[in-house]
């Protein structure tokens, strides 16, 4: 039986294998990604098609969930310290709120890239899979 969030958690193996290539700054590794900015020093934002799919799927799936900022605030989670949150003990609403925050953060800071590089995004997706 297909799980409710299978379109999101299907990215776990890819993230485990090459998560650092989902989104990063640098030079494109292939034509299977989008390049943002026109920096002559080669410091482009590279977003793989897999990353775009993951972010869009998270946004589409959870767009009607309670306000993520309120959920994080009610659970006394500070945005600047999200990587200190013990993901494995959090409930569904907190996990969804953290995922939505990371997707939203793409537009104004590099938390999403940090979450790719430090394994935090994988931990969130595994917890989502477990709670499903």
DOKENU-390151 format. One record per residue: x, y, z of N, C-alpha, C in turn. Coordinates in steps of 0.02 Angstrom, whole numbers, plus 50000, padded with zeros to 5 digits. Example, Ala and Ser with C-alpha at 12.3 -4.5 7.8 and 13.67 -1.06 7.14 Angstrom:
<recs>
((50660; 49716; 50390); (50615; 49775; 50390); (50660; 49835; 50390));
((50642; 49888; 50354); (50684; 49947; 50357); (50645; 50002; 50394));
</recs>
This chain:
<recs>
((50042; 49941; 50000); (50000; 50000; 50000); (50044; 50063; 50000));
((50027; 50109; 49958); (50065; 50171; 49952); (50049; 50217; 50011));
((50103; 50243; 50043); (50092; 50287; 50100); (50069; 50355; 50076));
((50036; 50392; 50120); (50008; 50457; 50103); (50062; 50506; 50080));
((50121; 50502; 50108); (50174; 50549; 50092); (50229; 50517; 50051));
((50213; 50467; 50013); (50264; 50431; 49974); (50299; 50476; 49923));
((50265; 50526; 49896); (50296; 50570; 49848); (50349; 50615; 49881));
((50344; 50623; 49946); (50395; 50661; 49983); (50451; 50616; 50005));
((50434; 50561; 50039); (50485; 50518; 50069); (50523; 50477; 50016));
((50498; 50476; 49955); (50536; 50440; 49902); (50604; 50472; 49889));
((50613; 50533; 49913); (50676; 50568; 49904); (50730; 50548; 49954));
((50713; 50508; 50004); (50762; 50489; 50055); (50824; 50455; 50025));
((50816; 50404; 49983); (50876; 50372; 49954); (50919; 50420; 49914));
((50888; 50463; 49875); (50926; 50512; 49836); (50964; 50561; 49881));
((50931; 50583; 49934); (50964; 50628; 49981); (51022; 50593; 50016));
((51013; 50530; 50032); (51067; 50493; 50064); (51127; 50484; 50017));
((51112; 50474; 49953); (51165; 50463; 49904); (51199; 50527; 49881));
((51159; 50577; 49866); (51188; 50639; 49838); (51150; 50702; 49859));
((51132; 50705; 49922); (51095; 50762; 49948); (51131; 50828; 49939));
((51197; 50826; 49943); (51236; 50888; 49935); (51229; 50918; 49865));
((51204; 50879; 49817); (51193; 50903; 49749); (51121; 50926; 49736));
((51078; 50919; 49785); (51008; 50942; 49777); (51006; 51018; 49768));
((51044; 51054; 49810); (51048; 51127; 49805); (51115; 51148; 49834));
((51150; 51190; 49798); (51216; 51213; 49821); (51237; 51274; 49781));
((51290; 51306; 49802); (51320; 51361; 49766); (51382; 51335; 49730));
((51388; 51353; 49667); (51447; 51332; 49629); (51432; 51327; 49555));
((51461; 51277; 49524); (51455; 51266; 49452); (51410; 51205; 49442));
((51364; 51207; 49394); (51318; 51150; 49383); (51356; 51086; 49367));
((51333; 51031; 49396); (51364; 50966; 49384); (51335; 50931; 49323));
((51276; 50953; 49301); (51245; 50924; 49241); (51191; 50972; 49215));
((51159; 50952; 49162); (51104; 50991; 49134); (51038; 50977; 49170));
((51039; 50931; 49217); (50980; 50911; 49255); (50968; 50956; 49315));
((50985; 51020; 49308); (50975; 51066; 49363); (50963; 51136; 49335));
((50937; 51179; 49378); (50925; 51248; 49360); (50980; 51291; 49392));
((51001; 51342; 49356); (51054; 51386; 49379); (51025; 51456; 49390));
((51036; 51482; 49450); (51011; 51549; 49467); (51070; 51595; 49481));
((51064; 51656; 49461); (51112; 51710; 49469); (51159; 51709; 49409));
((51191; 51765; 49400); (51237; 51772; 49344); (51303; 51799; 49371));
((51329; 51767; 49420); (51390; 51787; 49453); (51450; 51765; 49411));
((51492; 51811; 49393); (51551; 51795; 49351); (51603; 51754; 49387));
((51598; 51750; 49454); (51646; 51711; 49493); (51625; 51638; 49498));
((51570; 51619; 49466); (51548; 51550; 49467); (51510; 51530; 49529));
((51487; 51579; 49567); (51451; 51565; 49629); (51376; 51566; 49616));
((51352; 51519; 49575); (51282; 51515; 49557); (51245; 51471; 49607));
((51181; 51485; 49615); (51138; 51440; 49654); (51115; 51386; 49606));
((51131; 51324; 49622); (51114; 51266; 49581); (51059; 51227; 49617));
((51003; 51216; 49581); (50947; 51178; 49609); (50931; 51121; 49562));
((50938; 51060; 49587); (50924; 51001; 49546); (50848; 50994; 49536));
((50830; 50958; 49484); (50760; 50946; 49471); (50729; 50906; 49528));
((50768; 50861; 49559); (50743; 50823; 49616); (50727; 50870; 49674));
((50769; 50919; 49686); (50758; 50966; 49741); (50695; 51007; 49727));
((50688; 51030; 49666); (50629; 51068; 49647); (50566; 51026; 49658));
((50568; 50963; 49638); (50511; 50918; 49648); (50496; 50909; 49722));
((50547; 50898; 49762); (50537; 50888; 49834); (50506; 50950; 49865));
((50532; 51008; 49851); (50507; 51070; 49882); (50435; 51084; 49860));
((50421; 51075; 49797); (50353; 51087; 49773); (50303; 51037; 49803));
((50325; 50975; 49810); (50281; 50924; 49839); (50267; 50939; 49913));
((50318; 50959; 49950); (50307; 50978; 50020); (50259; 51036; 50025));
((50271; 51088; 49984); (50227; 51147; 49986); (50156; 51129; 49966));
((50147; 51090; 49914); (50080; 51071; 49892); (50044; 51027; 49943));
((50080; 50980; 49972); (50049; 50933; 50019); (50027; 50966; 50084));
((50067; 51013; 50108); (50054; 51040; 50174); (50030; 51113; 50174));
((50010; 51137; 50117); (49989; 51207; 50113); (49929; 51224; 50158));
((49890; 51176; 50175); (49830; 51189; 50216); (49839; 51171; 50290));
((49900; 51152; 50309); (49914; 51137; 50379); (49913; 51201; 50420));
((49909; 51195; 50486); (49910; 51255; 50528); (49973; 51296; 50515));
((49970; 51359; 50531); (50027; 51403; 50520); (50090; 51374; 50552));
((50141; 51363; 50512); (50202; 51331; 50537); (50237; 51374; 50589));
((50234; 51439; 50581); (50268; 51482; 50630); (50235; 51478; 50699));
((50168; 51474; 50700); (50132; 51467; 50763); (50147; 51400; 50797));
((50151; 51348; 50757); (50166; 51281; 50785); (50236; 51282; 50816));
((50284; 51310; 50781); (50352; 51313; 50808); (50355; 51357; 50870));
((50320; 51412; 50868); (50318; 51457; 50926); (50285; 51423; 50986));
((50230; 51390; 50975); (50195; 51354; 51029); (50237; 51299; 51060));
((50283; 51272; 51021); (50328; 51220; 51045); (50396; 51248; 51066));
((50400; 51313; 51071); (50459; 51349; 51093); (50521; 51332; 51052));
((50511; 51327; 50987); (50566; 51313; 50940); (50586; 51379; 50907));
((50647; 51397; 50916); (50675; 51459; 50887); (50702; 51443; 50818));
((50686; 51485; 50769); (50707; 51473; 50701); (50783; 51471; 50694));
((50817; 51512; 50732); (50890; 51513; 50727); (50923; 51451; 50758));
((50884; 51410; 50793); (50911; 51351; 50825); (50875; 51287; 50803));
((50849; 51286; 50742); (50810; 51227; 50722); (50851; 51164; 50718));
((50916; 51171; 50705); (50958; 51111; 50700); (50971; 51079; 50768));
((50952; 51114; 50821); (50959; 51086; 50889); (50897; 51047; 50910));
((50844; 51049; 50869); (50781; 51014; 50885); (50791; 50939; 50875));
((50773; 50901; 50926); (50777; 50828; 50922); (50718; 50803; 50880));
((50730; 50795; 50816); (50679; 50777; 50767); (50643; 50712; 50786));
((50680; 50664; 50811); (50652; 50598; 50824); (50600; 50597; 50879));
((50593; 50650; 50917); (50543; 50652; 50972); (50485; 50699; 50956));
((50485; 50729; 50898); (50433; 50778; 50881); (50371; 50746; 50850));
((50315; 50780; 50859); (50253; 50756; 50830); (50245; 50780; 50757));
((50192; 50757; 50726); (50180; 50771; 50655); (50179; 50845; 50640));
((50142; 50885; 50679); (50136; 50956; 50665); (50203; 50992; 50667));
((50246; 50973; 50712); (50312; 51004; 50717); (50355; 50985; 50656));
((50353; 50922; 50638); (50392; 50898; 50580); (50369; 50935; 50517));
((50304; 50939; 50506); (50278; 50975; 50448); (50298; 51048; 50450));
((50294; 51079; 50508); (50312; 51149; 50515); (50386; 51161; 50500));
((50429; 51115; 50522); (50500; 51122; 50507); (50513; 51113; 50432));
((50479; 51066; 50401); (50486; 51057; 50329); (50463; 51119; 50291));
((50406; 51146; 50311); (50381; 51207; 50278); (50429; 51265; 50289));
((50456; 51271; 50349); (50504; 51324; 50362); (50565; 51317; 50316));
((50592; 51257; 50310); (50651; 51247; 50268); (50636; 51265; 50195));
((50578; 51245; 50170); (50560; 51262; 50102); (50552; 51338; 50094));
((50520; 51369; 50142); (50512; 51442; 50141); (50579; 51478; 50147));
((50625; 51449; 50184); (50689; 51482; 50197); (50732; 51488; 50134));
((50716; 51451; 50082); (50755; 51453; 50021); (50758; 51524; 49993));
((50705; 51561; 50003); (50702; 51628; 49974); (50741; 51681; 50013));
((50758; 51667; 50076); (50791; 51720; 50114); (50852; 51699; 50153));
((50869; 51637; 50156); (50931; 51616; 50188); (50949; 51545; 50166));
((51005; 51520; 50188); (51031; 51456; 50165); (51017; 51398; 50212));
((50966; 51403; 50253); (50950; 51348; 50300); (50936; 51283; 50264));
((50903; 51287; 50206); (50888; 51227; 50168); (50952; 51192; 50147));
((51000; 51230; 50122); (51064; 51201; 50101); (51100; 51171; 50162));
((51098; 51206; 50217); (51128; 51180; 50279); (51095; 51114; 50299));
((51028; 51111; 50293); (50991; 51050; 50310); (51008; 50992; 50264));
((51024; 51007; 50202); (51047; 50955; 50156); (51115; 50929; 50176));
((51159; 50975; 50193); (51229; 50957; 50208); (51238; 50924; 50275));
((51197; 50941; 50324); (51207; 50911; 50391); (51161; 50852; 50405));
((51120; 50831; 50356); (51077; 50773; 50364); (51011; 50787; 50399));
((50998; 50849; 50416); (50937; 50867; 50452); (50875; 50854; 50410));
((50877; 50870; 50346); (50819; 50859; 50302); (50803; 50784; 50298));
((50853; 50743; 50293); (50842; 50670; 50291); (50808; 50647; 50355));
((50832; 50672; 50411); (50802; 50654; 50476); (50729; 50675; 50479));
((50712; 50734; 50454); (50643; 50757; 50453); (50600; 50711; 50409));
((50625; 50693; 50351); (50587; 50650; 50305); (50578; 50580; 50334));
((50629; 50555; 50367); (50623; 50489; 50399); (50572; 50490; 50456));
((50571; 50545; 50493); (50521; 50551; 50546); (50451; 50557; 50517));
((50443; 50594; 50463); (50378; 50598; 50428); (50356; 50529; 50406));
((50401; 50491; 50378); (50385; 50423; 50356); (50364; 50380; 50415));
((50399; 50387; 50471); (50383; 50348; 50531); (50314; 50367; 50558));
((50298; 50432; 50558); (50234; 50455; 50586); (50175; 50438; 50540));
((50190; 50424; 50478); (50138; 50407; 50430); (50116; 50338; 50441));
</recs>
